[in-house]
Amino acid sequence: MRRLPSLNALRVFEVAARTGSYADAAAQLGVTHGAVSRQIAALESWLGQRLFTKDGRRMVATPMARIFAAEVGLSFDRLAVAAEACGRPGARRILRVSAPTSFAMRWLIPRLNRYHADHPHVEVAVTTVSTVFEELRGGVDVAIRRGAAREHAWPQHRVVPVLDDVDTLIMSPALFAHRPILKPADIEGHTLLASETRAGDWADWLEAAGLQHLAGHPRQIFDHFFVTRQAVEDGLGVGIGPLPMLEIDIANGRLMTPLPDIRVPRTGYVAIIPRHADAGDLFTGFVDWLVGETRGSTGANSGGA
């Protein structure tokens, strides 16, 4: 007989550690705050050590608890894979994908209809993270993150390159018609729109364009790129954007790249899946589809420059 703590306590603990909140864990699990507290207390008693410490009104997982929670999440992922493999062949399967917000909104979601057309028995559930460097947590099957395909960066996972990234100048066609940018110096006088989540984009582009003297030019800064992208589309100024995620916007005329030859390479995106995923598994098949979509992309054109 294996000596294991309560599986229900482990499940409650993993959700509490992943969400960072007893209240959020209770809401996600459909139980009371007290029930979460009791299950974690029981697990702490079984383990003989504290898993959470009080920080103001919140309970925060200890460093060891975060490591333990990651292992528990992987174990539940393996149980889910085994259960699905033994389940009904025709049953609808849910594939949980975690991706940075802009990647999900501008690249992944617009293409999912093609995946669903070929995989009618699979439902792709997409959750977003606010930063491309956010750590991996349990509860997802495939995670998309910015990074190189280095196995040691994500222990116990397989890393597959998915999408290269390159920045260039973007603006709305309406603003271009009103104040065209035909050469780098033409950006003087334009409002520069920037994103906190893509720090350094303007400095690098200005250097590539030979406009280092404008590095101190005032900028209007938004917290996330998807907000900046909307401001650019609305004609509030010019921005720096990742070409692969803007192909659809450029193709349908919402955005354009006035100086498409001035590009700054960026670290691309990788797909991260558990090592235990079978080669013929749903996870691997989805990652293969992502790579195929990338290779089938025709690239973004200037749209009018």
C-alpha positions in Angstrom: 0.0 0.0 0.0 1.3 3.5 -0.9 1.4 5.9 1.9 -0.3 9.0 0.4 -2.1 12.0 1.8 -5.7 12.7 0.9 -6.1 13.2 -2.8 -8.8 15.8 -2.1 -6.4 17.7 0.2 -3.8 17.6 -2.5 -6.2 18.9 -5.1 -7.3 21.8 -2.8 -3.7 22.6 -2.0 -2.6 22.6 -5.7 -5.4 25.0 -6.6 -4.7 27.3 -3.6 -1.0 27.4 -4.4 -1.6 28.0 -8.1 -4.2 30.8 -7.6 -2.3 32.3 -4.6 -5.6 32.7 -2.7 -7.7 30.5 -0.4 -10.8 32.5 -1.6 -10.0 32.0 -5.3 -9.3 28.3 -4.7 -12.7 28.0 -2.9 -14.5 29.8 -5.8 -12.8 27.6 -8.4 -13.5 24.4 -6.5 -17.1 25.4 -5.5 -16.4 25.0 -1.8 -16.2 27.4 1.2 -13.2 29.2 2.4 -13.3 27.2 5.6 -13.3 23.9 3.6 -10.1 25.0 1.8 -8.5 26.0 5.1 -9.4 22.6 6.7 -8.0 20.6 3.8 -4.7 22.4 3.8 -4.5 22.1 7.6 -5.0 18.4 7.3 -2.3 18.2 4.6 0.1 20.3 6.7 -0.5 17.9 9.7 0.2 14.9 7.5 3.4 16.4 6.1 4.5 17.8 9.5 5.3 21.3 8.1 3.6 24.6 7.2 2.6 25.1 3.5 1.4 28.6 3.8 2.3 31.7 5.8 0.1 34.7 6.6 0.9 37.9 4.7 -1.6 40.6 5.7 -5.0 39.0 5.0 -3.6 36.5 2.5 -2.1 33.1 2.9 1.1 32.8 0.8 2.7 29.4 -0.2 6.2 28.8 1.2 9.0 28.2 -1.3 8.9 24.5 -0.6 5.2 24.4 -1.0 5.5 26.0 -4.4 7.9 23.3 -5.5 5.6 20.6 -4.0 2.5 22.2 -5.8 4.3 22.0 -9.1 5.0 18.3 -8.6 1.4 17.7 -7.5 0.1 19.6 -10.6 2.3 17.4 -12.9 1.0 14.3 -11.1 -2.6 15.4 -11.7 -1.8 16.1 -15.3 -0.5 12.5 -15.7 -3.7 11.2 -14.1 -5.8 13.2 -16.5 -3.8 11.8 -19.4 -4.2 8.3 -18.2 -7.9 8.8 -17.6 -8.5 10.2 -21.0 -6.5 7.4 -22.6 -8.8 4.9 -20.9 -12.0 6.9 -21.6 -14.5 6.7 -24.3 -12.8 7.0 -27.7 -15.5 9.4 -29.1 -15.8 11.6 -26.0 -15.1 15.3 -26.4 -11.6 16.2 -25.0 -10.6 19.5 -23.5 -7.1 20.8 -24.2 -6.0 23.5 -21.8 -3.6 26.0 -23.3 -1.9 28.9 -21.4 -0.4 31.7 -23.4 0.6 35.4 -23.1 -2.4 37.7 -23.6 -1.2 39.3 -26.9 -0.1 36.0 -28.4 -3.5 34.5 -27.5 -5.5 37.4 -28.8 -3.6 38.3 -32.0 -2.2 35.0 -33.1 -3.6 31.9 -31.5 -7.4 32.5 -31.1 -7.9 33.8 -34.7 -6.5 30.5 -36.0 -8.3 28.1 -33.7 -11.2 27.6 -36.1 -8.9 25.8 -38.4 -7.7 23.5 -35.6 -11.3 22.8 -34.5 -12.3 22.0 -38.1 -9.8 19.2 -38.2 -10.4 18.1 -34.5 -14.1 18.4 -33.9 -13.9 16.3 -30.7 -11.4 18.6 -29.1 -12.2 21.8 -27.2 -9.3 24.2 -26.8 -9.7 26.2 -23.6 -7.3 29.2 -23.6 -6.2 31.0 -20.5 -3.8 34.0 -20.6 -0.9 35.2 -18.5 0.1 38.8 -18.2 3.8 38.2 -18.8 5.5 36.0 -21.2 8.0 35.0 -18.6 5.4 33.8 -16.0 6.3 30.6 -14.3 4.6 27.3 -15.2 1.8 26.2 -13.0 -0.4 23.1 -12.9 -3.7 23.0 -14.6 -2.7 23.4 -18.2 -1.7 20.9 -20.9 0.4 23.2 -23.2 2.0 26.4 -22.2 3.2 29.0 -24.6 6.0 31.2 -23.3 8.7 33.5 -24.7 12.1 31.8 -24.6 14.7 29.7 -26.3 14.3 25.9 -26.7 16.5 25.1 -23.7 15.3 22.0 -21.8 17.0 23.0 -18.5 14.8 26.2 -18.4 11.7 24.1 -17.8 12.7 20.9 -15.9 10.4 17.9 -16.5 9.0 19.5 -19.7 9.7 19.2 -23.4 10.3 22.5 -25.2 9.4 23.1 -28.9 10.1 26.3 -30.8 6.9 27.6 -32.2 7.2 31.2 -33.5 10.0 33.6 -34.3 9.5 37.2 -33.3 10.6 40.5 -34.9 9.6 44.1 -34.2 8.9 46.9 -36.6 7.2 50.2 -36.7 3.3 50.1 -36.9 0.7 52.7 -37.5 -2.9 53.0 -38.7 -3.6 53.6 -42.4 -5.6 56.6 -41.5 -2.8 58.2 -39.7 -0.4 57.3 -42.5 -2.7 59.1 -45.0 -2.8 62.2 -42.8 0.9 62.2 -41.8 2.9 59.7 -43.9 6.1 58.1 -42.7 8.2 57.4 -45.7 11.7 57.6 -44.1 12.8 57.2 -40.5 13.1 60.9 -39.8 9.4 61.3 -40.6 8.5 59.9 -37.1 9.6 63.2 -35.5 6.5 65.0 -34.3 4.5 61.7 -34.1 3.3 60.5 -30.7 5.3 57.4 -29.7 3.2 54.7 -28.0 4.9 52.1 -25.8 4.2 49.1 -23.6 5.4 48.3 -20.1 5.5 44.6 -21.0 7.8 45.2 -24.0 10.3 47.6 -22.5 13.2 48.6 -24.7 11.2 48.2 -28.0 11.5 51.8 -29.0 15.2 52.2 -27.9 16.2 49.2 -30.0 14.1 50.3 -33.1 15.5 53.8 -32.9 19.0 52.5 -32.9 18.3 50.2 -35.9 16.8 53.2 -37.7 19.8 55.5 -36.9 17.6 57.8 -34.7 19.4 57.3 -31.4 19.0 61.1 -30.8 15.2 60.5 -30.3 15.7 57.9 -27.5 14.6 60.5 -24.9 11.6 61.6 -26.9 8.4 61.5 -24.6 6.2 58.4 -25.0 2.7 57.5 -24.0 3.0 54.2 -22.1 0.3 51.6 -21.7 0.6 48.6 -19.4 0.2 45.8 -22.0 0.9 45.6 -25.7 -2.7 44.7 -26.7 -3.8 48.1 -25.3 -1.0 49.8 -27.2 -2.0 48.0 -30.4 -5.5 49.3 -30.0 -4.3 52.8 -29.5 -2.2 52.5 -32.7 -5.2 51.2 -34.6 -7.2 54.2 -33.3 -4.6 56.5 -34.8 -3.4 57.9 -31.4 0.2 57.6 -32.5 2.8 55.1 -33.8 4.1 52.0 -32.0 6.5 49.1 -32.2 4.9 45.8 -32.8 5.7 42.1 -33.3 5.1 41.2 -36.9 4.0 37.6 -36.5 1.2 38.6 -34.2 0.0 41.4 -36.5 -0.3 39.6 -39.8 -4.1 39.4 -39.6 -4.4 43.1 -38.6 -2.1 44.1 -41.5 -3.9 41.9 -44.0 -7.4 43.3 -43.2 -6.1 46.9 -43.2 -6.3 47.8 -39.5 -2.6 48.3 -39.3 0.3 48.9 -41.6 4.1 48.9 -41.4 5.4 52.1 -43.0 9.1 51.1 -42.8 9.0 47.3 -43.0 12.7 46.9 -43.8 13.7 48.2 -40.4 13.3 45.2 -38.1 14.6 44.2 -34.7 14.8 40.4 -34.0 13.3 39.3 -30.6 13.3 36.1 -28.6 10.5 33.9 -30.0 7.9 31.7 -28.5 8.1 28.1 -27.5 5.5 25.5 -26.6 6.1 23.6 -23.3 4.5 20.2 -22.7 5.1 17.6 -19.9 7.7 15.0 -20.7 5.3 12.3 -19.9 3.1 13.2 -22.9 3.0 10.3 -25.3 4.4 11.0 -28.8 0.9 10.4 -30.3 -0.9 12.3 -27.5 -3.2 15.2 -27.9 -0.7 17.6 -26.5 2.0 16.8 -29.0 -0.5 16.9 -31.9 -1.5 20.4 -30.9 2.1 21.6 -30.8 2.7 20.0 -34.2 -0.3 22.0 -35.5 1.1 25.2 -34.0 4.4 24.7 -35.7 2.6 23.9 -39.0 0.6 27.2 -38.7 3.9 29.1 -38.3 5.4 27.5 -41.3 2.3 28.1 -43.4 2.3 31.8 -42.6 3.1 34.0 -45.5 4.5 36.8 -43.4 3.2 40.4 -43.0 3.5 42.9 -45.8 3.9 46.6 -45.4 0.3 47.3 -46.3 1.0 50.6 -48.1 4.6 51.7 -47.6 
